[in-house]
Amino acid sequence: MTSVRPLLLCLALLGCEARRPQAQDWVRSAPAPAATAISFRADWALQQPRLRVLLERYPLAGRSLDLFLTRVKLNLGQDPGRLTIYLTRPRLAAPSLGFLIQLGGFPDPGGLQVAIADVFPVEGSQSMENRDHPLFVLLDLDPYHIRAMADGEGRVWLGDGAVLARLATGPGQVSDDLAAASAWISRTAPIQGFIRPAELADQVPGELARNLPRGIDALAWGVTPGLDWNAPNGFELSVTGTEAAIEQASPWLQRFVAAAQAAPGAPAQPPEILQEARRLSLRCLLSQEQVDVAMARLDQPPLPCH
């Protein structure tokens, strides 16, 4: 068993809750039924050829994003923004009905919306938060009709028209559990994601279904790639849930990282474990092969670290 160096933080510090960073916008604006999400820092993602390998798992989402990026030139500026893929039912046979793509946090959202209007034809509008927003035609591939829509907060959404219609009342209100889990993931991590087991219903993947304690409400993770293939990658994982679930999650988390570190790579280093009554997280260094094992145990696709 991998040795663990526990760091019990904030348990005796008054007022620490107020100092914790809030969840990032791509988490706060997640659609209500989103079961999982993968989010990339845009400047990093657009330079990585392995991103295409990842998107092969979601072919229609990948095709829609590729078409959008080919036609619209993003101005990344000093604030590169993020590309996020939300999956509502990852294992549905009808792939377009299960994804939404968000482009958010870009330095010139107005210019981005003008660029969209210049290259894609408009087709009607959609009401969102008491405002009408034009819908732009990206791709028609019956029975799917992929559209783009800019909301009133500078975000752009890509997805099937029927899925975009679910945003009519605005993005869903993120749960406190998901916000708390994501708050312990580094905001600068180029690759991040979350899993909401309750939204997966009977589709909880095998590894999580077998081993994740009941009462875990949300998982958030982040990866900070090393400088090259041989350099270690920073890996973070945070879970929230009931107090009983967090107690049971501690040995689960230790087995999780031990399994990952058993894969080829640099000599294992003890992870840092942070724990509260209803939240638990780890930080460690992993090789590319070890990151792939960790993602497989979360039923996530291999990550394009390099």
C-alpha positions as CSV (number, residue, x, y, z in Angstrom):
1,M,0.0,0.0,0.0
2,T,1.3,3.4,-0.9
3,S,2.2,5.5,2.1
4,V,0.1,8.6,2.6
5,R,1.1,11.9,4.2
6,P,-2.2,13.3,5.5
7,L,-2.7,17.0,5.7
8,L,-5.8,17.9,7.7
9,L,-6.5,21.5,6.8
10,C,-9.1,24.1,7.8
11,L,-10.6,21.9,10.5
12,A,-9.6,24.3,13.3
13,L,-9.4,27.5,11.3
14,L,-12.2,30.0,11.8
15,G,-13.5,31.7,8.7
16,C,-11.6,29.5,6.2
17,E,-14.9,28.9,4.3
18,A,-15.1,32.5,3.3
19,R,-11.5,32.4,2.0
20,R,-12.0,29.4,-0.3
21,P,-12.1,30.2,-4.0
22,Q,-15.5,29.8,-5.6
23,A,-16.1,27.3,-8.4
24,Q,-15.0,28.5,-11.8
25,D,-17.5,29.8,-14.3
26,W,-17.4,26.6,-16.4
27,V,-18.5,24.7,-13.3
28,R,-21.1,27.3,-12.1
29,S,-22.7,27.5,-15.5
30,A,-22.9,23.7,-16.0
31,P,-26.3,22.6,-17.4
32,A,-28.4,21.1,-14.7
33,P,-28.5,17.5,-16.2
34,A,-24.7,17.4,-16.9
35,A,-23.4,14.1,-15.5
36,T,-19.7,14.6,-16.5
37,A,-17.6,17.4,-18.0
38,I,-14.1,17.8,-19.4
39,S,-12.7,21.3,-19.6
40,F,-9.5,22.5,-21.4
41,R,-7.7,25.8,-21.2
42,A,-8.2,27.0,-24.8
43,D,-4.6,28.0,-25.7
44,W,-3.3,24.7,-24.4
45,A,-6.0,22.6,-26.1
46,L,-5.7,24.1,-29.5
47,Q,-2.0,23.3,-29.6
48,Q,-2.4,19.6,-28.7
49,P,-2.8,17.0,-31.5
50,R,-3.8,14.4,-29.0
51,L,-7.0,16.4,-28.3
52,R,-8.3,14.9,-31.5
53,V,-7.7,11.5,-30.1
54,L,-9.8,12.3,-27.1
55,L,-12.6,13.7,-29.2
56,E,-12.9,10.5,-31.2
57,R,-14.8,9.1,-28.2
58,Y,-17.4,11.8,-28.9
59,P,-17.4,12.0,-32.7
60,L,-20.3,14.4,-33.2
61,A,-19.1,16.7,-30.5
62,G,-15.6,16.6,-32.0
63,R,-16.9,17.3,-35.5
64,S,-19.0,20.2,-34.3
65,L,-16.1,21.7,-32.4
66,D,-13.6,21.2,-35.3
67,L,-16.0,22.9,-37.7
68,F,-16.5,25.9,-35.3
69,L,-12.8,26.4,-34.7
70,T,-12.0,26.1,-38.4
71,R,-14.4,28.8,-39.3
72,V,-14.1,31.1,-36.3
73,K,-10.6,32.4,-35.4
74,L,-10.4,32.7,-31.6
75,N,-8.7,35.7,-30.1
76,L,-7.1,34.1,-27.0
77,G,-5.3,37.2,-25.7
78,Q,-3.9,37.1,-22.2
79,D,-7.0,35.3,-20.9
80,P,-7.2,32.2,-23.1
81,G,-10.7,31.1,-22.0
82,R,-11.8,27.5,-21.8
83,L,-13.4,24.8,-24.0
84,T,-15.7,22.6,-22.0
85,I,-17.7,19.5,-23.1
86,Y,-20.6,18.6,-20.9
87,L,-22.2,15.2,-21.2
88,T,-25.7,14.6,-19.9
89,R,-26.0,10.9,-20.7
90,P,-22.5,9.7,-21.8
91,R,-23.6,6.2,-22.8
92,L,-26.7,7.0,-24.8
93,A,-26.7,5.6,-28.3
94,A,-27.8,9.0,-29.7
95,P,-24.6,11.0,-29.2
96,S,-25.8,14.5,-30.1
97,L,-28.5,14.3,-27.5
98,G,-25.9,13.9,-24.8
99,F,-23.5,16.8,-25.2
100,L,-23.1,20.5,-25.0
101,I,-19.9,22.5,-25.7
102,Q,-19.2,25.8,-24.0
103,L,-16.6,28.3,-25.0
104,G,-16.2,30.8,-22.2
105,G,-13.9,33.3,-20.5
106,F,-12.5,34.8,-23.7
107,P,-11.1,38.3,-23.7
108,D,-13.4,39.7,-26.4
109,P,-16.8,37.9,-26.2
110,G,-18.4,40.6,-28.4
111,G,-15.9,40.1,-31.1
112,L,-16.4,36.4,-30.9
113,Q,-20.1,36.8,-31.4
114,V,-19.5,39.0,-34.4
115,A,-17.2,36.5,-35.9
116,I,-19.8,33.8,-35.5
117,A,-22.4,35.9,-37.3
118,D,-20.0,36.5,-40.1
119,V,-19.4,32.9,-41.0
120,F,-22.6,31.0,-39.9
121,P,-26.1,31.6,-41.1
122,V,-28.7,32.6,-38.5
123,E,-31.8,30.5,-38.0
124,G,-34.3,31.9,-35.6
125,S,-33.7,32.6,-32.0
126,Q,-34.0,31.2,-28.5
127,S,-35.1,32.8,-25.3
128,M,-32.8,32.6,-22.4
129,E,-33.2,34.5,-19.1
130,N,-35.8,36.7,-20.6
131,R,-33.7,37.6,-23.6
132,D,-33.8,36.4,-27.2
133,H,-30.5,35.1,-28.6
134,P,-29.9,34.2,-32.3
135,L,-29.2,30.6,-33.2
136,F,-26.6,30.0,-35.9
137,V,-26.4,26.9,-38.1
138,L,-23.3,24.8,-37.7
139,L,-24.2,21.4,-39.0
140,D,-27.3,19.5,-40.2
141,L,-26.9,15.8,-40.1
142,D,-30.3,14.3,-39.7
143,P,-31.7,13.8,-37.2
144,Y,-29.2,16.1,-35.5
145,H,-29.2,19.9,-36.0
146,I,-26.1,21.4,-34.4
147,R,-26.5,25.1,-33.6
148,A,-24.4,27.8,-31.9
149,M,-25.9,30.3,-29.4
150,A,-24.2,33.1,-27.4
151,D,-25.8,33.8,-24.0
152,G,-25.9,37.1,-22.1
153,E,-22.7,36.3,-20.1
154,G,-20.3,36.1,-23.0
155,R,-20.4,32.3,-23.4
156,V,-21.0,30.5,-26.6
157,W,-22.8,27.1,-26.6
158,L,-22.7,24.5,-29.3
159,G,-25.1,21.5,-29.4
160,D,-28.2,20.0,-30.9
161,G,-31.1,22.4,-31.0
162,A,-33.2,20.2,-28.7
163,V,-30.4,20.2,-26.1
164,L,-29.8,24.0,-26.4
165,A,-33.5,24.5,-25.7
166,R,-32.9,23.1,-22.3
167,L,-30.9,26.2,-21.5
168,A,-34.0,28.4,-22.0
169,T,-34.2,29.2,-18.3
170,G,-30.4,29.7,-18.1
171,P,-27.6,27.3,-17.1
172,G,-28.4,25.0,-14.1
173,Q,-27.6,26.0,-10.5
174,V,-24.5,24.0,-9.6
175,S,-24.9,22.1,-6.4
176,D,-22.9,23.0,-3.3
177,D,-21.3,19.6,-3.4
178,L,-19.9,20.1,-6.9
179,A,-18.8,23.6,-6.1
180,A,-17.0,22.4,-3.0
181,A,-15.3,19.6,-4.9
182,S,-14.1,21.8,-7.8
183,A,-12.9,24.5,-5.4
184,W,-10.1,22.3,-4.3
185,I,-8.8,21.8,-7.8
186,S,-6.2,24.2,-9.0
187,R,-7.8,27.0,-11.1
188,T,-4.8,27.0,-13.4
189,A,-4.9,23.3,-14.3
190,P,-5.1,23.2,-18.1
191,I,-7.3,20.0,-18.0
192,Q,-10.2,19.7,-15.5
193,G,-13.4,17.8,-15.2
194,F,-16.2,16.6,-12.9
195,I,-18.4,13.6,-12.3
196,R,-21.8,13.7,-10.7
197,P,-22.7,10.0,-9.8
198,A,-26.4,10.8,-9.1
199,E,-26.9,12.2,-12.6
200,L,-25.5,9.0,-14.1
201,A,-28.3,7.0,-12.5
202,D,-27.9,3.4,-13.6
203,Q,-25.0,4.3,-15.9
204,V,-22.3,4.7,-13.2
205,P,-19.2,3.1,-14.8
206,G,-18.0,-0.3,-13.6
207,E,-15.0,0.9,-11.5
208,L,-16.9,3.6,-9.7
209,A,-20.0,1.4,-9.3
210,R,-18.0,-1.3,-7.6
211,N,-15.8,0.8,-5.4
212,L,-17.1,4.4,-4.9
213,P,-18.8,4.6,-1.5
214,R,-22.5,5.4,-1.4
215,G,-23.2,9.0,-0.5
216,I,-20.5,10.5,-2.7
217,D,-22.2,13.4,-4.4
218,A,-19.5,14.9,-6.7
219,L,-16.0,14.2,-7.9
220,A,-13.7,16.9,-9.5
221,W,-10.3,16.3,-11.0
222,G,-7.5,18.3,-12.6
223,V,-4.3,17.6,-14.5
224,T,-1.3,19.9,-15.0
225,P,0.9,18.4,-17.7
226,G,4.7,18.4,-17.3
227,L,7.0,20.1,-19.7
228,D,7.5,17.0,-21.8
229,W,6.5,13.3,-22.0
230,N,9.1,12.2,-19.4
231,A,8.2,15.0,-16.9
232,P,5.7,14.1,-14.2
233,N,2.2,15.5,-14.4
234,G,0.3,17.1,-11.5
235,F,-2.9,15.2,-10.7
236,E,-5.7,16.3,-8.4
237,L,-8.9,14.5,-7.3
238,S,-11.5,15.8,-4.9
239,V,-14.7,14.2,-3.7
240,T,-17.6,15.5,-1.6
241,G,-20.5,13.7,0.1
242,T,-21.9,12.7,3.4
243,E,-19.6,12.4,6.5
244,A,-20.0,8.6,6.4
245,A,-19.2,8.5,2.7
246,I,-16.1,10.6,3.2
247,E,-14.8,8.3,5.9
248,Q,-15.2,5.3,3.6
249,A,-13.7,7.3,0.7
250,S,-10.4,7.7,2.4
251,P,-9.2,4.1,1.9
252,W,-10.8,4.2,-1.6
253,L,-8.7,7.2,-2.5
254,Q,-5.6,5.4,-1.2
255,R,-6.3,2.4,-3.3
256,F,-7.0,4.6,-6.3
257,V,-3.7,6.4,-6.2
258,A,-1.8,3.1,-5.4
259,A,-3.3,1.5,-8.5
260,A,-2.3,4.5,-10.7
261,Q,1.2,4.6,-9.3
262,A,1.7,0.9,-10.0
263,A,1.7,1.7,-13.7
264,P,5.1,2.5,-15.4
265,G,6.6,5.9,-14.6
266,A,8.8,7.8,-12.2
267,P,9.2,6.4,-8.6
268,A,6.0,6.9,-6.7
269,Q,5.9,9.8,-4.3
270,P,3.4,9.9,-1.4
271,P,0.3,11.9,-2.3
272,E,-0.9,14.8,-0.2
273,I,-4.3,14.1,1.3
274,L,-6.6,16.9,2.5
275,Q,-9.7,16.0,4.5
276,E,-12.7,17.7,6.0
277,A,-15.9,16.3,7.4
278,R,-17.6,16.3,3.9
279,R,-14.7,16.7,1.5
280,L,-11.6,14.8,0.7
281,S,-8.9,15.4,-1.9
282,L,-5.5,14.3,-3.1
283,R,-2.6,15.8,-5.0
284,C,0.3,13.8,-6.5
285,L,2.7,13.5,-9.4
286,L,2.0,10.9,-12.1
287,S,3.6,9.8,-15.3
288,Q,1.6,9.9,-18.6
289,E,0.9,6.1,-18.2
290,Q,-0.2,6.6,-14.6
291,V,-2.6,9.5,-15.6
292,D,-4.1,7.2,-18.2
293,V,-4.7,4.5,-15.5
294,A,-6.3,7.1,-13.2
295,M,-8.6,8.3,-15.9
296,A,-9.6,4.8,-16.8
297,R,-10.6,4.1,-13.2
298,L,-12.8,7.2,-13.4
299,D,-14.1,5.9,-16.8
300,Q,-12.7,9.0,-18.5
301,P,-10.9,8.9,-21.9
302,P,-7.1,9.1,-22.0
303,L,-6.0,12.6,-21.5
304,P,-3.8,14.4,-24.0
305,C,-1.1,15.6,-21.6
306,H,1.5,16.0,-24.3
